[in-house]
Amino acid sequence: MNRFKTSVAAAIAAVMLTTPAFAGDQYVDATGFAASGYDVVAYFDLPQTAVGTPQAAAVPGNSGITAEYNGATFAFSSEENKAKFEADPARYAPQYDGHCAYGVSKGGKVPGNPNLWRIVDDKLYLNITKNVVGFWEEDIPGNINLAENNWPSIEPADASDSPIPKFTSAAPVK
């Protein structure tokens, strides 16, 4: 009987770990767009730098090339990226509804800065400030694990309505 319980628990855990980490309201700032108007598909084509070094600049979207998902409008730099997103939005949308990954690991919802990003296991994570990126990068797998455990209890809360500190979007405004 213990083997059965262990197998069921393992199956449930596997399903939970493969479920996308978003379902509530996306973080939307004053631009009116998710990810502050940056093209979430373009991140997956940018070169990823080593931990401890800044990532390449995010690619601004175009206000004329948009798609709706998870209650928010996403902007894209090309029709090709829009089509990729529409074919599989869960693959490209930022984790934790675009909130700061480290903030979620600490149990809260604060905005994610689209210029402070990292792709881990084919998932896009955003963080709020350069200092926070340093803390997050000290133990990325551990912080993702903490965030995944915290997310079910904080996900139903309203999206953050705070501005991103020291950030001005070069992307479009709705």
C-alpha positions as CSV (number, residue, x, y, z in Angstrom):
1,M,0.0,0.0,0.0
2,N,2.9,2.4,0.8
3,R,4.2,1.9,-2.7
4,F,0.9,2.9,-4.2
5,K,0.7,6.0,-2.0
6,T,4.3,6.9,-3.0
7,S,3.5,6.4,-6.7
8,V,0.4,8.6,-6.5
9,A,2.3,11.3,-4.6
10,A,5.1,11.2,-7.2
11,A,2.6,11.5,-10.1
12,I,0.8,14.5,-8.4
13,A,4.2,16.2,-7.8
14,A,5.2,15.6,-11.4
15,V,2.0,17.2,-12.7
16,M,2.4,20.1,-10.4
17,L,6.0,20.7,-11.3
18,T,5.1,20.8,-15.0
19,T,2.1,23.1,-14.7
20,P,2.9,26.7,-15.8
21,A,3.5,29.1,-13.0
22,F,0.8,31.6,-14.0
23,A,-2.9,31.9,-14.1
24,G,-3.8,35.1,-12.3
25,D,-3.6,38.7,-13.5
26,Q,-0.4,39.6,-15.3
27,Y,1.6,42.4,-14.0
28,V,0.8,45.4,-16.3
29,D,2.5,48.7,-15.7
30,A,1.7,52.2,-17.0
31,T,2.5,51.1,-20.6
32,G,-0.8,49.1,-20.5
33,F,1.1,46.0,-21.7
34,A,2.3,42.8,-20.0
35,A,6.1,42.7,-19.7
36,S,6.1,46.5,-20.0
37,G,5.5,46.2,-23.7
38,Y,8.6,44.0,-24.4
39,D,8.4,41.1,-26.8
40,V,8.3,38.0,-24.6
41,V,9.1,35.7,-27.5
42,A,12.3,37.6,-28.5
43,Y,13.9,36.7,-25.1
44,F,14.2,33.1,-26.3
45,D,16.4,34.3,-29.3
46,L,18.7,36.5,-27.3
47,P,22.1,35.3,-26.2
48,Q,22.0,34.4,-22.5
49,T,25.0,35.5,-20.4
50,A,26.7,33.8,-17.5
51,V,25.2,34.2,-14.1
52,G,26.5,37.4,-12.5
53,T,26.7,39.4,-15.7
54,P,23.9,41.5,-17.2
55,Q,21.7,40.0,-19.9
56,A,21.2,41.5,-23.4
57,A,18.7,44.3,-23.6
58,A,15.1,43.2,-24.0
59,V,13.4,43.8,-27.4
60,P,10.6,46.4,-27.4
61,G,7.3,45.3,-28.9
62,N,5.2,47.2,-31.4
63,S,1.8,48.6,-30.3
64,G,0.4,47.5,-33.6
65,I,1.4,43.8,-33.2
66,T,-0.4,42.4,-30.1
67,A,-2.1,39.4,-28.7
68,E,-4.3,38.9,-25.6
69,Y,-3.5,36.2,-23.0
70,N,-4.2,35.7,-19.4
71,G,-6.2,39.0,-19.2
72,A,-3.4,41.1,-20.6
73,T,-2.2,42.5,-23.9
74,F,1.3,41.4,-25.0
75,A,3.2,43.4,-27.7
76,F,5.6,41.8,-30.2
77,S,8.4,43.1,-32.5
78,S,7.2,41.0,-35.4
79,E,4.2,39.1,-36.8
80,E,6.4,36.0,-36.6
81,N,6.9,36.4,-32.9
82,K,3.2,37.1,-32.4
83,A,2.3,33.9,-34.3
84,K,4.8,31.8,-32.1
85,F,3.2,33.3,-29.0
86,E,-0.4,32.6,-30.1
87,A,0.6,29.0,-30.9
88,D,1.9,28.4,-27.4
89,P,1.5,31.4,-25.0
90,A,2.2,29.4,-21.9
91,R,5.7,28.7,-23.2
92,Y,6.6,32.4,-23.7
93,A,4.7,34.3,-21.0
94,P,6.8,35.2,-18.0
95,Q,6.6,33.0,-14.9
96,Y,4.5,34.2,-11.9
97,D,2.4,36.5,-14.1
98,G,5.4,38.7,-14.8
99,H,6.1,39.4,-11.2
100,C,9.6,39.3,-9.8
101,A,10.8,35.7,-9.4
102,Y,12.9,36.5,-6.3
103,G,9.9,38.4,-4.7
104,V,7.7,35.3,-5.2
105,S,10.4,33.1,-3.6
106,K,10.1,35.4,-0.6
107,G,6.3,35.2,-0.6
108,G,5.2,38.4,-2.3
109,K,4.1,39.9,-5.6
110,V,6.3,42.8,-6.8
111,P,6.8,43.9,-10.4
112,G,9.3,42.2,-12.7
113,N,11.6,44.4,-14.8
114,P,11.7,43.2,-18.4
115,N,15.4,44.2,-18.6
116,L,16.3,41.9,-15.7
117,W,15.6,38.5,-17.1
118,R,16.9,35.0,-17.3
119,I,15.6,31.9,-19.1
120,V,15.9,28.7,-16.9
121,D,14.7,25.4,-18.2
122,D,13.0,27.1,-21.1
123,K,11.0,29.5,-18.8
124,L,11.3,33.2,-18.7
125,Y,11.9,34.8,-15.2
126,L,12.0,38.5,-14.4
127,N,13.3,40.3,-11.4
128,I,12.8,43.8,-10.0
129,T,16.2,45.4,-9.5
130,K,19.9,44.6,-10.2
131,N,20.5,44.0,-6.4
132,V,17.6,41.5,-6.4
133,V,19.1,39.7,-9.4
134,G,22.3,39.2,-7.4
135,F,20.3,37.5,-4.6
136,W,18.3,35.4,-7.0
137,E,21.4,34.3,-8.9
138,E,23.1,33.1,-5.6
139,D,20.8,30.0,-5.8
140,I,18.6,30.0,-8.9
141,P,17.3,26.4,-8.5
142,G,16.6,27.0,-4.7
143,N,14.9,30.3,-5.4
144,I,12.7,28.7,-8.1
145,N,11.8,25.9,-5.8
146,L,10.8,28.4,-3.1
147,A,8.8,30.4,-5.6
148,E,7.0,27.4,-6.9
149,N,6.1,26.4,-3.4
150,N,4.9,30.0,-2.5
151,W,3.1,30.7,-5.8
152,P,-0.1,28.6,-5.2
153,S,-0.9,30.7,-2.1
154,I,-0.1,34.1,-3.5
155,E,-1.2,33.7,-7.1
156,P,-4.9,34.5,-6.3
157,A,-3.9,37.9,-4.9
158,D,-4.3,40.9,-7.1
159,A,-1.4,41.7,-9.4
160,S,1.1,44.2,-8.2
161,D,0.2,47.8,-8.9
162,S,3.6,49.2,-8.0
163,P,5.8,50.8,-10.5
164,I,9.2,49.2,-11.4
165,P,11.9,51.1,-9.6
166,K,14.3,53.2,-11.7
167,F,12.7,51.9,-14.9
168,T,11.3,53.6,-18.0
169,S,10.0,51.4,-20.8
170,A,11.4,51.9,-24.3
171,A,8.5,49.8,-25.5
172,P,5.2,51.1,-26.7
173,V,2.4,52.6,-24.6
174,K,-1.2,51.5,-25.2
